Amino acid sequence: MPRGGRPKISTEIRSLIREISLANPFWGAPRIHGELKMLGIDIAESTVAKYMAKRRGPPSQRWKTFIRNHADGIAACDFHIVPTISFKLLYAYVVLGHGRRKILHVAVTAHPTAEWTARQITEAFPWNKTPDTLIRDNDAIYGLAFKRKLSAMGIRDGPTALRSPWQNGYVERLIGSVRRECLDHLIVRDEEHLLRVLKACAKYYNSARTHLGLAKDVLVPRKIHALGRVKQIPHLG
């Protein structure tokens, strides 16, 4: 005699539930159940929940996912402090494009102000090549003049959350690389010297240095030479 209870769900329907849940990771059992009803498949919502693919990670979009999805329209900026041989503190400013992780602009000043920082944005972005969003931290240096400049150029201001440097992680990592590979190996004399060094570092970073985030490629595509002699070329001294 046949056993009682609900009829067994076919393998085809189970596979369809799993396929829908994988293709739409933000859908829950009620949403998938509704879609199945529109296909003429009448099963219980609890059955849908049973055969859904188990979600891993948070249910909402993470910051890293947002950055990756919108990378081509995002730039980021930050300051870092560099001491000179006379113990004077200089402020190095860098602007980075997220699309190819390219250094777009470097500048140096001993007295940073919101007006000075706003001028750097003008120099970093031609009017026809502005990003959609500029990520920066909550430093007071990004004052009213800076915000007005972004608004006038049609750039959305993207301050990070308080005490969350990881939200501007690409620039933080860049600054760390510049320190380890360049600034930790020399003594800066003055503002002019630091600017010259940073420009040389940016040129090397953009045109010759390989990057793990780009599958070990360079920012500006470089021709692969399989033949010939290997010759070293000094970039940073």
C-alpha positions in Angstrom: 0.0 0.0 0.0 1.3 3.6 -0.7 2.6 5.5 2.2 0.7 8.6 3.4 1.8 12.2 3.5 2.7 14.8 0.8 4.0 13.6 -2.6 7.7 13.6 -3.1 9.2 16.7 -4.8 10.7 15.9 -8.2 14.4 16.3 -8.8 13.6 18.8 -11.5 11.7 21.1 -9.1 14.4 20.8 -6.5 17.1 21.7 -9.0 15.0 24.7 -10.1 14.6 26.0 -6.6 18.4 25.8 -6.1 19.1 27.4 -9.4 16.8 30.4 -8.7 18.2 30.9 -5.2 21.8 30.9 -6.6 21.0 33.3 -9.4 19.2 35.7 -6.9 21.2 35.5 -3.7 19.1 38.3 -2.0 15.8 36.5 -2.6 14.2 34.6 0.4 11.8 31.7 0.4 8.7 33.8 0.1 9.9 35.5 -3.1 11.0 32.3 -4.7 7.8 30.6 -3.7 5.9 33.4 -5.4 7.9 32.9 -8.6 7.2 29.2 -8.6 3.5 29.9 -8.3 3.6 32.0 -11.4 5.1 29.0 -13.1 2.3 26.8 -12.0 4.3 24.9 -9.4 2.2 24.5 -6.3 4.4 23.5 -3.3 4.7 24.7 0.2 6.9 27.7 1.1 8.6 25.5 3.8 9.6 23.1 1.0 11.2 26.0 -0.9 13.2 27.0 2.2 14.4 23.4 2.5 15.8 23.1 -0.9 17.2 26.6 -1.3 21.0 27.0 -1.6 22.3 28.0 1.8 23.5 31.6 1.9 27.0 32.3 3.1 27.9 35.7 4.4 25.7 38.7 5.3 22.3 39.0 3.6 22.9 42.5 2.3 25.5 43.9 -0.1 28.9 44.4 1.5 31.0 47.5 1.1 33.6 45.5 -0.8 30.9 44.4 -3.3 29.7 48.0 -3.8 33.3 49.1 -4.5 33.9 46.3 -7.0 30.6 46.8 -8.8 31.2 50.6 -9.2 35.0 50.7 -9.5 35.1 52.4 -12.9 33.2 55.4 -11.5 35.0 55.7 -8.2 38.2 57.6 -7.2 39.6 58.0 -3.7 42.0 60.4 -2.0 44.0 60.6 1.3 46.9 62.4 3.0 49.9 60.9 4.6 52.6 62.7 6.7 56.3 62.6 5.7 59.0 64.1 7.9 62.0 65.9 6.4 65.7 65.9 7.4 65.0 69.0 9.5 62.0 67.3 11.2 59.5 69.4 9.4 56.3 67.7 8.6 55.0 67.6 5.0 51.6 66.5 3.9 51.6 64.3 0.8 48.2 64.1 -1.0 47.3 61.3 -3.4 44.3 60.6 -5.7 43.7 57.1 -6.9 41.3 55.8 -9.6 39.6 52.5 -8.6 39.0 51.2 -12.1 42.7 50.2 -12.8 44.1 51.3 -9.4 45.9 54.1 -11.2 47.5 57.1 -9.4 45.8 60.1 -10.9 47.5 62.9 -8.9 50.1 63.6 -6.3 50.8 66.8 -4.5 52.7 68.1 -1.4 52.2 71.0 1.0 53.4 72.0 4.4 50.1 73.8 5.2 47.0 71.8 3.9 43.7 73.7 3.8 40.3 73.0 2.3 41.0 75.5 -0.5 44.4 73.9 -1.3 42.8 70.4 -1.4 40.0 71.7 -3.6 42.5 73.0 -6.1 44.1 69.5 -6.2 40.8 68.0 -7.3 40.7 70.4 -10.2 44.2 69.3 -11.3 43.4 65.6 -10.8 40.3 65.5 -12.9 39.8 67.2 -16.3 36.2 68.3 -16.7 35.4 65.5 -19.1 36.9 62.7 -17.0 35.5 63.3 -13.5 34.5 60.2 -11.5 31.0 59.6 -10.2 32.1 59.4 -6.6 35.2 60.5 -4.6 35.8 58.5 -1.4 37.7 60.3 1.4 37.9 60.1 5.2 36.3 62.5 7.7 39.3 64.7 8.3 38.4 68.4 8.9 40.6 69.3 5.9 37.8 68.4 3.6 35.8 71.5 4.5 33.2 73.6 2.8 35.5 74.8 -0.1 36.3 71.2 -0.9 32.7 70.1 -0.9 31.7 73.0 -3.1 34.3 72.1 -5.6 33.1 68.5 -5.8 29.5 69.7 -6.2 30.5 72.2 -9.0 32.3 69.4 -10.8 29.4 67.0 -10.5 31.3 64.6 -8.2 29.4 62.9 -5.4 31.1 63.2 -2.1 31.7 59.8 -0.4 33.0 60.2 3.1 33.8 57.0 5.0 32.2 56.1 8.3 34.0 57.4 11.4 37.0 55.3 12.4 36.7 53.0 9.4 39.9 53.4 7.3 39.2 50.0 5.7 36.4 51.7 3.7 39.2 53.6 1.9 41.4 50.5 1.7 42.8 50.9 -1.8 44.4 54.3 -1.0 45.5 53.0 2.4 47.2 50.1 0.7 48.8 52.4 -1.9 50.2 54.6 0.8 51.7 51.6 2.6 53.3 50.5 -0.7 54.8 53.9 -1.3 56.3 53.9 2.2 57.7 50.4 2.0 59.1 50.7 -1.5 60.2 54.3 -1.7 60.0 56.7 1.3 61.4 54.3 3.9 64.7 54.2 1.8 65.5 57.9 1.6 65.6 61.1 3.6 63.4 63.9 2.3 65.1 67.3 2.1 62.2 69.6 1.4 58.8 70.0 -0.3 60.3 70.1 -3.8 62.3 67.0 -3.2 59.3 65.0 -1.9 57.1 66.1 -4.8 59.8 65.0 -7.3 60.2 61.6 -5.5 56.4 61.0 -5.4 56.0 61.8 -9.1 58.8 59.3 -9.9 57.1 56.7 -7.7 53.7 57.3 -9.4 55.2 56.9 -12.8 56.8 53.6 -11.8 53.6 52.5 -10.1 51.5 53.3 -13.2 53.8 52.1 -16.0 56.1 49.3 -14.7 55.0 47.8 -11.4 52.9 44.6 -11.6 49.8 44.3 -9.3 48.3 41.3 -7.7 44.8 42.9 -7.9 45.2 43.0 -11.7 46.2 39.3 -12.1 49.9 40.5 -12.0 49.5 42.8 -14.9 50.6 46.4 -15.1 48.2 49.4 -15.1 49.3 50.6 -18.5 49.5 47.4 -20.7 53.1 46.6 -21.4 54.4 44.5 -24.3 55.8 41.1 -23.3 59.3 40.5 -24.6 60.2 36.8 -24.8 63.5 37.3 -26.5 66.6 39.5 -25.9 68.7 40.3 -22.9 67.3 41.3 -19.4 68.5 44.8 -18.5 67.7 46.6 -15.3 66.4 50.1 -15.4 66.4 52.2 -12.2 63.2 54.0 -11.5 63.5 55.3 -8.0 67.2 55.4 -7.5 
